[in-house]
Amino acid sequence: MRKTTIVVDDEKLRRVESILGTGGLTETVNEAFDRVIRGQALEELFRMADEGMFELTNEEIEAAEDRELEETSGESPGQTA
């Protein structure tokens, strides 16, 4: 890491802090950097998928969705609250 001096538009900083839910310049800049990096990684994954680099069956996709549902809701597939 390094420490540097930059000129920042205060209004833009306030708006970005509000959007990102951050507080302070360092936290806001680091979160913005993280989101840009994640966004680029997602774009690369989408590109790879468009080029057919991933091949999943419908059953594999549905199983992954079921696992995600379990993790986020604590419910098993088909289980109702």
Secondary structure, DSSP 8 states (H G I E B T S, - for coil): ---------HHHHHHHHHHHT--SHHHHHHHHHHHHHHHHHHHHHHHHHHTT-----HHHHHHHHHHHHHHHHS--TT---
